[in-house]
Amino acid sequence: MEEKGTISVHTENIFPIIKKFLYADQEVFLRELIANAVDATQKLKQLSALGKYEGDIANLKISISTNEQLKTLTISDQGLGMTAAEIKEYINQLAFSGATAFVEKYTGADKTPQELIGYFGLGFYSAFMVADQVEIITQSYQPDAEAAHWQCDGSTHFELSKTIKKAVGTDVVLHMSADAQEFLEKSRIKHILNKYCKFLPVPIEWDGQVINDITPIWTRPPQELKDEDYLSFYKALYPNTPDPLLWIHLNVEYPFHLTGVLYFPKLNRQIVRTAHHIQLYARQVFITDQLKDIVPQFLTLLHGVIDSPDIPLNVSRSALQTDSHVRKITNYITKKVADKLELLFKQDRKAFEAQWHNIEVFVKYGMLTEEKFYEKAQSFVLLKNVEGIYATLAEYRAKIEANQTDKDQNLVMIYASEPAKQDVYIRSCQQQGYDVLVLDSMADVHFVSLLEQKLDKVILAGVDTTTVDQLIEKDKTDAQDTNQEGALNLAEKKKLQEIYEKATQDRLTSWYTRSLPETELPVVITIPEFAQRMYTLGLQQEGPDNHASRHLSLQAQATININHPLSRKILDIADTEKQHKLAIQVYDLALLSQNRLHGEALSQFIQRTLTDIMPA
């Protein structure tokens, strides 16, 4: 048998399509050819199981070898092989004759070549991206079948002839082109194999060693696995990273097939969206680590593996295509993650609370970005107060509603975003019997707004956004100003405010007078809630050295506590210079309590303080 031929006149289109459009990276040719070899091997095993093949299948493997002298790379399998007729059908007709239909039917304004080439099984032809000539030497498993030899130089011409091959299987020989010699280098081949083939279900032998794990943990029943197995697999995927906090084993067969393992890494409370920490496989063949179209945004914080043959890919298997399967898979993964967290919370709440600091950002980010996750997470999202006590949303509402409900029946949740800097304000709230939450993660500026949006009649107020008497309005009057012995009258209040305004005329602050407890500072600096949130958003988006800092200063409000003894003392000082000096000192104390006294103003405050305690 010897045959030469010319492919259809229209098929000159096929190779430009392959070389220019099909694959983003040349290296995937090796993945495609090995994937074909795996498929052939798996099919032979199936035939054996059905009693249609009686040969030995105990040690089937795929081998990759190079010949430096001939400049060839060979992929050899022990799969079911092909007859000459099958080569004509699967190698010549399927791909080449499909080119015309592909161009005419599938390319258009809304479709690109790289989206649709795979309809014609062109994985094999990725070899021509790197090879000037490709040979197939194959022996079919079928009794009495003759071995066949096919070769093509990348044009529309091929040669098909008889040959001799003792073992069942196929050798694909690539004669590498001058600009693809890198793919003959051992280090380059090893990199590609580790990237795409390290979990294939058939042993892959390279350089005398099997380089893959044919039964990775996501293919095994969870009941067979121990914690050590999951941790070992994680370390193999992500070397030199801390151990994960917990993991979720995915396994579903209907209405789609999906397996995998997702890990919760230590996030350091940062929202770092990395689109390449979850790897997508299809039947253990690595496809991509860019999963923005299948994994909800908040899940990109996780690490791990997803394997599904039902995820629609473009023809080069390098990108995902959105359809109903993708939406179902997305919803399933979201539900599975939420169910796992809820189970952990119910099974061992103390352990869950101990991990909360590490998973808090993930949970809140999920609630912010996925409605279905929010619905599930309401039962296990935790709020922590400044005393380190945790509560669910429902528990916290019940805890504070008696004392923190305002005159309009709104539940007021008071929170600190920087507890160490806001200690003065926290103590003021505690003296009033108020509970103060800690909401200091990157997600919390958005989480605060989400709670106000989702929870009925709930307001969140920053602990330093107004004076303690106004955080929760209770229909109080200011009658105590005039009834209290020694209280300042209206004229004295006005004069006191003028003293502060003149003494601090270079500062950007709005001044007010109020009757506060004597235990409060003589001057209290606050930033309105809206300005605080805008400031925090600005820091996240632009960094600390941006216009938001000035905006915050413009919004600052200073409230003079007319009940504090220093207010009367300042009024009674006859020397204007001494009066202003004391007013500035009191004002700077207020700034210092918020960690907002910096630079020259801080140096001057320190010098004045030293002068006062060490008089000349």
PLY file of the C-alpha trace (Angstrom):
ply
format ascii 1.0
element vertex 616
property float x
property float y
property float z
element edge 615
property int vertex1
property int vertex2
end_header
0.00 0.00 0.00
1.34 3.35 -0.99
-0.72 6.40 -1.67
-0.07 10.03 -2.48
-2.68 12.66 -2.73
-3.69 16.26 -2.77
-6.22 17.59 -0.37
-9.23 19.60 -1.51
-8.39 22.86 -3.30
-9.96 24.87 -0.47
-7.84 23.40 2.29
-4.91 25.75 1.92
-6.87 27.80 4.45
-6.35 25.32 7.25
-2.71 25.87 8.17
-2.79 29.67 8.32
-5.76 29.29 10.65
-3.89 26.85 12.86
-0.66 28.79 12.98
-2.13 32.27 13.41
-5.35 31.83 15.33
-5.66 28.51 17.07
-3.30 28.76 20.02
-1.99 31.62 22.08
1.16 29.69 23.04
3.12 27.34 20.81
3.94 25.12 23.79
0.42 23.69 23.90
1.19 21.49 20.90
2.70 19.01 23.35
-0.40 19.07 25.53
-2.61 18.39 22.51
-0.56 15.49 21.22
-0.21 13.89 24.65
-3.94 14.38 25.27
-4.63 12.49 22.03
-2.28 9.73 23.17
-4.07 9.53 26.52
-7.41 9.29 24.74
-6.15 6.44 22.55
-4.81 4.63 25.61
-8.02 5.02 27.58
-10.08 3.77 24.66
-7.96 0.65 24.41
-8.56 0.00 28.12
-12.30 0.36 27.52
-12.16 -2.13 24.66
-10.28 -4.53 26.91
-12.93 -4.18 29.60
-15.59 -4.99 27.01
-13.70 -8.10 25.90
-12.88 -6.65 22.50
-9.13 -6.59 23.03
-7.11 -9.42 24.52
-3.68 -7.81 24.68
-1.83 -6.80 27.85
-2.94 -3.44 29.21
-1.30 -3.68 32.64
1.56 -1.25 32.01
0.40 1.05 29.25
2.29 4.33 29.13
3.14 7.30 26.94
6.76 8.18 26.20
8.30 11.42 25.02
11.76 11.35 23.44
14.02 13.58 21.38
16.74 13.00 18.82
19.19 15.88 18.82
20.88 14.76 15.61
17.65 14.46 13.62
16.01 17.40 15.43
12.91 15.35 16.17
10.49 15.08 19.05
8.46 11.87 19.32
5.31 11.11 21.31
4.73 7.37 21.55
1.65 5.71 22.98
0.46 2.12 23.41
-3.14 2.93 22.66
-5.52 1.51 20.12
-3.62 2.78 17.03
-5.11 3.44 13.59
-5.53 1.66 10.29
-4.79 3.40 6.99
-8.52 3.91 6.52
-8.83 5.53 9.92
-5.93 7.85 9.14
-7.77 8.98 6.03
-10.93 9.53 8.02
-9.57 11.10 11.19
-6.41 12.82 9.99
-7.13 13.82 6.40
-10.86 14.16 5.85
-12.00 15.32 9.27
-9.64 18.23 9.59
-8.79 19.21 6.04
-12.21 18.90 4.47
-13.66 20.68 7.47
-11.71 23.84 6.72
-14.10 25.08 4.07
-17.16 24.45 6.20
-15.42 26.09 9.12
-14.60 29.24 7.20
-18.01 29.48 5.55
-20.25 28.48 8.42
-18.59 29.53 11.63
-16.52 32.64 11.06
-18.47 35.84 11.16
-18.90 39.10 12.97
-19.69 37.38 16.26
-17.34 34.40 15.96
-13.58 34.21 15.72
-11.46 31.34 14.41
-10.02 30.58 17.81
-13.53 30.04 19.14
-14.58 27.40 16.67
-11.75 25.45 15.10
-12.15 22.59 17.56
-15.38 21.53 15.94
-13.15 19.62 13.53
-10.75 17.97 15.97
-7.69 19.99 15.03
-5.64 19.25 18.16
-3.32 17.04 16.19
-2.57 19.82 13.72
-1.14 22.05 16.45
2.04 20.06 15.69
2.52 22.16 12.57
3.02 25.27 14.69
6.47 23.93 15.59
7.26 21.26 12.97
8.18 21.45 9.29
7.17 17.84 8.85
5.04 15.45 10.89
4.97 11.67 10.68
2.49 9.16 12.10
3.65 5.55 12.50
0.80 3.47 13.82
-0.35 -0.11 14.39
-4.03 -0.72 15.05
-5.22 -3.08 17.80
-7.47 -4.77 15.21
-6.38 -8.28 14.22
-4.59 -8.56 10.88
-4.40 -4.76 10.51
-1.33 -3.45 8.68
0.85 -0.76 10.18
0.58 2.58 8.44
2.95 5.51 7.91
1.56 9.00 7.23
3.62 12.11 6.64
2.89 15.70 5.74
5.04 18.82 5.40
2.32 21.25 6.40
1.11 21.79 2.86
-1.98 20.24 1.32
0.04 17.18 0.27
0.38 13.98 2.28
1.88 10.51 1.80
0.37 7.35 3.23
2.12 3.98 3.01
2.52 0.58 4.65
5.23 0.14 7.25
6.35 -2.24 9.97
5.53 -1.63 13.63
5.54 -4.50 16.08
3.64 -3.02 19.00
0.10 -1.69 19.02
0.02 2.07 19.35
1.09 5.27 17.64
4.29 7.27 17.28
3.93 10.92 16.29
7.27 12.25 15.05
7.79 16.00 14.76
10.67 17.34 12.69
11.11 20.63 14.48
11.35 23.83 12.48
14.34 26.13 12.82
12.44 28.65 14.95
11.14 25.96 17.34
14.41 24.34 18.43
13.72 25.40 22.02
11.20 22.56 22.22
14.02 20.05 21.91
15.64 21.34 25.10
15.13 19.08 28.11
14.37 21.93 30.50
11.73 23.35 28.14
10.02 19.99 27.68
10.08 19.34 31.42
8.43 22.71 32.08
5.63 21.99 29.61
5.04 18.50 30.99
4.88 19.80 34.56
2.47 22.51 33.53
0.00 20.48 31.48
0.53 16.79 32.15
1.44 16.19 35.79
-1.98 14.70 36.65
-2.84 12.81 33.46
-4.45 9.38 34.05
-1.85 7.49 31.99
1.83 7.33 33.01
3.92 9.85 31.06
7.57 8.86 30.77
10.18 11.49 30.04
13.92 11.23 30.37
13.58 7.78 31.96
11.12 8.84 34.65
7.35 8.94 35.07
6.53 12.59 35.66
2.83 12.45 36.55
0.49 11.36 39.33
-2.22 9.32 37.60
-4.61 9.39 40.60
-4.54 12.91 42.08
-6.64 13.39 45.19
-9.62 14.96 43.43
-10.14 11.67 41.55
-10.30 9.65 44.77
-13.20 9.27 47.24
-12.89 11.70 50.18
-13.33 8.87 52.67
-10.06 7.35 51.47
-8.09 10.54 52.11
-6.43 11.90 55.22
-5.51 15.46 56.12
-1.93 14.64 55.20
-3.01 13.78 51.67
-4.72 17.13 51.18
-1.79 19.04 52.69
0.75 17.15 50.60
-1.19 17.86 47.42
-1.44 21.55 48.35
2.30 21.74 48.86
2.84 20.11 45.46
0.66 22.76 43.82
1.90 25.74 45.82
5.39 25.13 47.20
6.79 27.53 49.79
3.36 28.70 50.94
1.84 28.36 54.42
-0.53 25.48 55.05
-4.14 26.19 54.06
-6.76 26.84 56.71
-9.27 24.30 55.41
-10.40 22.68 52.18
-13.50 21.52 50.32
-13.67 18.34 48.24
-16.01 18.77 45.26
-17.73 15.76 43.71
-20.89 15.94 41.63
-22.21 13.73 38.84
-25.57 15.32 37.99
-26.62 17.49 36.19
-22.95 17.85 35.23
-19.67 16.16 36.09
-17.32 18.06 38.35
-14.64 17.09 40.84
-11.94 19.07 42.59
-10.49 20.39 45.80
-10.59 24.03 46.87
-8.34 25.35 49.61
-8.69 28.40 51.87
-5.23 29.99 52.02
-4.07 32.40 54.69
-5.14 35.72 53.20
-3.57 38.12 55.73
-6.93 39.91 55.58
-6.16 41.22 52.12
-8.44 41.12 49.09
-5.97 39.99 46.45
-7.91 38.76 43.45
-5.66 36.32 41.67
-7.15 34.71 38.61
-4.51 31.99 38.45
-4.64 30.16 41.79
-7.42 27.78 40.79
-6.49 25.40 38.01
-9.03 24.01 35.56
-8.63 20.48 34.21
-10.71 18.44 31.79
-10.28 14.72 32.49
-7.00 15.51 34.25
-5.63 17.52 31.33
-4.63 21.01 32.46
-6.59 23.63 30.56
-6.14 27.03 32.17
-5.76 28.95 35.39
-7.78 31.92 34.14
-11.23 31.17 35.53
-13.01 34.52 35.71
-15.89 33.17 33.63
-16.60 30.11 35.75
-15.51 30.90 39.29
-17.34 33.72 41.08
-15.06 36.66 41.74
-14.78 36.09 45.47
-13.69 32.48 44.92
-10.56 33.70 43.13
-9.23 34.19 46.66
-9.11 30.41 46.97
-6.54 27.93 45.66
-7.03 24.47 44.22
-8.25 22.40 41.30
-11.51 22.00 39.40
-11.92 19.18 36.88
-14.93 18.96 34.60
-15.43 17.61 31.08
-18.69 19.58 30.90
-17.18 23.05 30.97
-17.40 24.40 27.42
-14.02 25.46 26.08
-12.95 27.18 22.94
-11.35 24.91 20.41
-7.80 25.50 21.59
-8.90 24.60 25.12
-7.41 27.88 26.34
-10.52 29.81 27.31
-13.98 29.22 28.66
-17.27 29.79 26.94
-20.29 30.86 28.95
-23.46 28.78 28.72
-26.04 27.18 31.00
-23.53 24.57 32.18
-21.15 27.27 33.34
-23.91 29.03 35.29
-24.94 25.76 36.94
-21.35 24.93 37.83
-20.80 28.43 39.22
-23.89 28.15 41.39
-22.87 24.70 42.57
-19.39 25.76 43.62
-20.77 28.79 45.45
-23.31 26.65 47.29
-20.75 23.99 48.13
-18.37 26.52 49.66
-21.17 28.10 51.70
-22.41 24.69 52.88
-18.92 23.73 54.00
-18.49 26.92 56.04
-21.92 26.53 57.58
-21.13 22.93 58.52
-17.84 23.93 60.14
-19.63 26.65 62.09
-22.29 24.27 63.38
-19.93 21.40 64.14
-17.32 23.34 66.09
-18.10 26.97 66.68
-15.03 27.61 68.82
-12.74 26.34 66.08
-14.66 28.42 63.53
-14.24 31.53 65.69
-10.53 30.79 66.04
-10.22 30.81 62.24
-12.51 33.79 61.70
-9.68 36.30 61.55
-8.27 34.41 58.56
-11.47 33.75 56.61
-13.36 36.94 57.48
-12.34 38.83 54.33
-13.29 35.89 52.13
-16.76 35.51 53.67
-17.52 39.23 53.55
-16.23 39.59 50.01
-18.46 36.69 48.99
-21.48 38.29 50.62
-20.72 41.54 48.84
-20.40 40.03 45.37
-22.71 37.00 45.28
-26.33 37.20 46.35
-26.67 33.44 46.74
-23.63 33.34 48.98
-24.99 36.22 51.05
-28.22 34.32 51.65
-26.33 31.31 53.00
-23.67 33.26 54.89
-26.12 35.22 57.03
-26.21 32.27 59.41
-22.45 32.01 59.97
-20.93 35.44 59.31
-19.55 36.69 62.63
-19.33 40.11 64.23
-16.61 40.66 66.83
-16.69 43.41 69.43
-13.74 45.22 71.02
-13.76 42.71 73.87
-13.18 39.85 71.43
-16.68 38.36 71.78
-18.24 36.90 68.61
-21.89 36.89 67.58
-23.92 36.09 64.49
-26.08 38.81 62.98
-29.16 37.49 64.75
-27.35 37.10 68.07
-25.92 40.59 67.91
-29.27 42.18 67.14
-30.78 40.49 70.20
-27.79 41.54 72.33
-27.91 45.29 71.70
-31.50 46.10 70.77
-32.54 47.10 74.32
-29.83 49.74 74.72
-28.93 50.72 71.16
-32.28 51.47 69.54
-32.79 55.11 68.65
-35.91 57.28 68.83
-36.95 56.11 65.33
-36.64 52.42 66.31
-33.45 51.97 64.30
-30.91 49.55 65.70
-27.56 51.35 65.85
-24.45 49.21 65.53
-21.40 51.20 66.63
-18.06 50.13 65.18
-14.39 50.96 65.36
-12.28 50.72 62.21
-8.97 51.42 63.98
-9.48 50.38 67.61
-5.99 51.30 68.78
-6.38 54.86 67.49
-9.98 55.19 68.64
-9.58 54.00 72.21
-10.80 57.29 73.71
-14.04 57.08 71.75
-14.50 53.38 72.53
-14.18 54.08 76.24
-16.75 56.86 75.98
-19.22 54.46 74.37
-18.57 51.79 76.97
-19.26 54.30 79.73
-22.70 54.75 78.17
-23.23 50.99 78.14
-22.85 50.73 74.38
-21.24 47.73 72.65
-18.61 48.52 70.01
-17.81 46.24 67.06
-14.45 45.90 65.36
-14.81 46.32 61.60
-11.26 46.84 60.42
-10.75 44.59 57.39
-10.40 45.76 53.80
-13.91 44.54 53.04
-15.59 46.34 55.92
-16.13 49.75 54.38
-18.33 47.96 51.81
-19.68 45.43 54.32
-21.02 48.25 56.50
-23.07 49.57 53.60
-24.25 46.07 52.72
-25.61 45.47 56.22
-27.48 48.79 56.14
-28.92 47.85 52.76
-29.91 44.29 53.67
-30.93 44.50 57.33
-34.22 46.14 58.24
-33.95 49.34 60.31
-30.24 48.98 61.05
-27.74 51.85 61.06
-23.99 51.50 61.44
-22.11 54.38 63.05
-18.37 54.83 63.37
-17.35 55.28 66.97
-15.64 58.60 66.23
-18.08 60.02 63.71
-19.96 62.16 66.22
-20.03 62.83 69.93
-21.14 59.95 72.12
-24.44 61.62 73.02
-25.40 61.80 69.33
-24.41 58.31 68.22
-27.82 57.03 69.30
-30.43 59.78 69.47
-32.78 59.23 72.39
-35.01 62.36 72.35
-32.74 64.09 74.86
-32.82 67.84 75.31
-30.03 70.19 76.12
-31.85 71.53 79.18
-29.04 70.35 81.42
-26.87 73.12 79.96
-28.85 75.79 81.78
-30.07 73.78 84.77
-26.63 72.58 85.85
-24.92 74.72 88.46
-22.14 76.78 86.92
-23.28 75.97 83.38
-22.23 78.34 80.63
-24.81 80.74 79.32
-25.35 81.47 75.64
-22.93 84.40 75.57
-20.20 82.36 77.27
-20.65 79.53 74.81
-20.30 81.95 71.93
-17.19 83.53 73.44
-15.59 80.13 74.11
-16.14 79.08 70.51
-14.59 82.34 69.28
-11.52 81.76 71.47
-10.95 78.33 69.90
-11.58 79.60 66.38
-9.06 82.43 66.75
-6.49 80.26 68.50
-6.66 77.61 65.75
-7.38 79.89 62.78
-4.89 78.03 60.54
-6.67 74.69 61.14
-9.49 73.43 58.88
-12.22 72.62 61.41
-15.89 73.37 62.05
-16.62 74.30 65.70
-19.64 73.48 67.88
-20.48 73.59 71.57
-22.35 70.82 73.36
-23.07 69.64 76.84
-21.14 66.37 77.25
-20.26 64.35 80.34
-17.36 65.76 82.34
-15.51 62.50 81.71
-15.33 63.36 78.00
-12.41 65.33 76.58
-12.71 69.13 76.71
-12.67 69.10 72.89
-13.81 66.12 70.82
-12.75 65.80 67.15
-15.12 63.79 64.95
-15.41 63.01 61.25
-18.95 62.53 59.87
-19.83 58.96 58.85
-20.16 59.76 55.16
-16.75 61.46 55.05
-15.15 58.57 56.93
-16.44 56.03 54.42
-15.40 58.12 51.44
-11.96 58.58 52.97
-11.51 54.84 53.51
-12.62 54.11 49.95
-10.13 56.68 48.70
-7.31 55.02 50.61
-8.15 51.64 49.11
-8.39 52.96 45.59
-5.56 55.48 45.49
-3.35 54.88 48.51
-2.70 57.07 51.54
-1.08 59.98 49.68
-4.13 61.21 47.83
-6.74 63.94 47.92
-8.85 61.96 50.41
-6.60 63.07 53.30
-7.33 66.73 52.62
-11.00 65.96 52.14
-11.06 64.35 55.58
-9.51 67.46 57.16
-12.11 69.66 55.52
-14.86 67.50 57.04
-13.43 67.50 60.57
-15.70 68.80 63.34
-14.59 69.98 66.78
-17.12 69.89 69.61
-16.34 71.92 72.75
-17.49 70.14 75.90
-18.93 73.02 77.91
-19.26 70.77 80.96
-15.55 70.13 81.20
-13.72 72.22 83.89
-11.19 73.43 81.31
-13.91 75.23 79.40
-14.61 77.49 82.39
-10.87 77.84 83.05
-10.18 79.07 79.52
-12.96 81.62 79.77
-11.60 82.93 83.06
-8.07 83.56 81.76
-7.59 87.30 81.31
-4.39 87.10 79.23
-5.43 86.51 75.63
-2.10 84.95 74.69
-2.29 82.45 77.59
-5.92 81.82 76.77
-5.11 80.94 73.18
-2.11 78.85 74.21
-4.30 76.69 76.47
-7.00 76.44 73.78
-4.43 75.24 71.24
-3.08 72.72 73.74
-6.57 71.35 74.39
-7.30 71.21 70.66
-4.06 69.37 69.95
-4.91 66.87 72.69
-8.13 66.16 70.82
-6.20 65.64 67.57
-3.70 63.46 69.37
-6.51 61.24 70.67
-7.33 60.44 67.04
-3.71 60.06 65.98
-4.16 63.06 63.70
-1.47 65.33 65.15
1.58 65.19 62.91
4.63 67.06 61.73
5.30 70.57 62.98
2.06 70.71 64.97
3.09 67.60 66.91
6.58 69.00 67.58
5.11 72.25 68.87
2.67 70.37 71.12
5.52 68.35 72.64
7.56 71.49 73.24
4.64 73.30 74.91
3.98 70.27 77.11
7.63 70.08 78.19
7.62 73.78 78.96
4.50 73.41 81.12
5.86 70.53 83.19
9.37 71.99 83.43
8.82 75.75 83.91
11.84 78.04 83.73
0 1
1 2
2 3
3 4
4 5
5 6
6 7
7 8
8 9
9 10
10 11
11 12
12 13
13 14
14 15
15 16
16 17
17 18
18 19
19 20
20 21
21 22
22 23
23 24
24 25
25 26
26 27
27 28
28 29
29 30
30 31
31 32
32 33
33 34
34 35
35 36
36 37
37 38
38 39
39 40
40 41
41 42
42 43
43 44
44 45
45 46
46 47
47 48
48 49
49 50
50 51
51 52
52 53
53 54
54 55
55 56
56 57
57 58
58 59
59 60
60 61
61 62
62 63
63 64
64 65
65 66
66 67
67 68
68 69
69 70
70 71
71 72
72 73
73 74
74 75
75 76
76 77
77 78
78 79
79 80
80 81
81 82
82 83
83 84
84 85
85 86
86 87
87 88
88 89
89 90
90 91
91 92
92 93
93 94
94 95
95 96
96 97
97 98
98 99
99 100
100 101
101 102
102 103
103 104
104 105
105 106
106 107
107 108
108 109
109 110
110 111
111 112
112 113
113 114
114 115
115 116
116 117
117 118
118 119
119 120
120 121
121 122
122 123
123 124
124 125
125 126
126 127
127 128
128 129
129 130
130 131
131 132
132 133
133 134
134 135
135 136
136 137
137 138
138 139
139 140
140 141
141 142
142 143
143 144
144 145
145 146
146 147
147 148
148 149
149 150
150 151
151 152
152 153
153 154
154 155
155 156
156 157
157 158
158 159
159 160
160 161
161 162
162 163
163 164
164 165
165 166
166 167
167 168
168 169
169 170
170 171
171 172
172 173
173 174
174 175
175 176
176 177
177 178
178 179
179 180
180 181
181 182
182 183
183 184
184 185
185 186
186 187
187 188
188 189
189 190
190 191
191 192
192 193
193 194
194 195
195 196
196 197
197 198
198 199
199 200
200 201
201 202
202 203
203 204
204 205
205 206
206 207
207 208
208 209
209 210
210 211
211 212
212 213
213 214
214 215
215 216
216 217
217 218
218 219
219 220
220 221
221 222
222 223
223 224
224 225
225 226
226 227
227 228
228 229
229 230
230 231
231 232
232 233
233 234
234 235
235 236
236 237
237 238
238 239
239 240
240 241
241 242
242 243
243 244
244 245
245 246
246 247
247 248
248 249
249 250
250 251
251 252
252 253
253 254
254 255
255 256
256 257
257 258
258 259
259 260
260 261
261 262
262 263
263 264
264 265
265 266
266 267
267 268
268 269
269 270
270 271
271 272
272 273
273 274
274 275
275 276
276 277
277 278
278 279
279 280
280 281
281 282
282 283
283 284
284 285
285 286
286 287
287 288
288 289
289 290
290 291
291 292
292 293
293 294
294 295
295 296
296 297
297 298
298 299
299 300
300 301
301 302
302 303
303 304
304 305
305 306
306 307
307 308
308 309
309 310
310 311
311 312
312 313
313 314
314 315
315 316
316 317
317 318
318 319
319 320
320 321
321 322
322 323
323 324
324 325
325 326
326 327
327 328
328 329
329 330
330 331
331 332
332 333
333 334
334 335
335 336
336 337
337 338
338 339
339 340
340 341
341 342
342 343
343 344
344 345
345 346
346 347
347 348
348 349
349 350
350 351
351 352
352 353
353 354
354 355
355 356
356 357
357 358
358 359
359 360
360 361
361 362
362 363
363 364
364 365
365 366
366 367
367 368
368 369
369 370
370 371
371 372
372 373
373 374
374 375
375 376
376 377
377 378
378 379
379 380
380 381
381 382
382 383
383 384
384 385
385 386
386 387
387 388
388 389
389 390
390 391
391 392
392 393
393 394
394 395
395 396
396 397
397 398
398 399
399 400
400 401
401 402
402 403
403 404
404 405
405 406
406 407
407 408
408 409
409 410
410 411
411 412
412 413
413 414
414 415
415 416
416 417
417 418
418 419
419 420
420 421
421 422
422 423
423 424
424 425
425 426
426 427
427 428
428 429
429 430
430 431
431 432
432 433
433 434
434 435
435 436
436 437
437 438
438 439
439 440
440 441
441 442
442 443
443 444
444 445
445 446
446 447
447 448
448 449
449 450
450 451
451 452
452 453
453 454
454 455
455 456
456 457
457 458
458 459
459 460
460 461
461 462
462 463
463 464
464 465
465 466
466 467
467 468
468 469
469 470
470 471
471 472
472 473
473 474
474 475
475 476
476 477
477 478
478 479
479 480
480 481
481 482
482 483
483 484
484 485
485 486
486 487
487 488
488 489
489 490
490 491
491 492
492 493
493 494
494 495
495 496
496 497
497 498
498 499
499 500
500 501
501 502
502 503
503 504
504 505
505 506
506 507
507 508
508 509
509 510
510 511
511 512
512 513
513 514
514 515
515 516
516 517
517 518
518 519
519 520
520 521
521 522
522 523
523 524
524 525
525 526
526 527
527 528
528 529
529 530
530 531
531 532
532 533
533 534
534 535
535 536
536 537
537 538
538 539
539 540
540 541
541 542
542 543
543 544
544 545
545 546
546 547
547 548
548 549
549 550
550 551
551 552
552 553
553 554
554 555
555 556
556 557
557 558
558 559
559 560
560 561
561 562
562 563
563 564
564 565
565 566
566 567
567 568
568 569
569 570
570 571
571 572
572 573
573 574
574 575
575 576
576 577
577 578
578 579
579 580
580 581
581 582
582 583
583 584
584 585
585 586
586 587
587 588
588 589
589 590
590 591
591 592
592 593
593 594
594 595
595 596
596 597
597 598
598 599
599 600
600 601
601 602
602 603
603 604
604 605
605 606
606 607
607 608
608 609
609 610
610 611
611 612
612 613
613 614
614 615
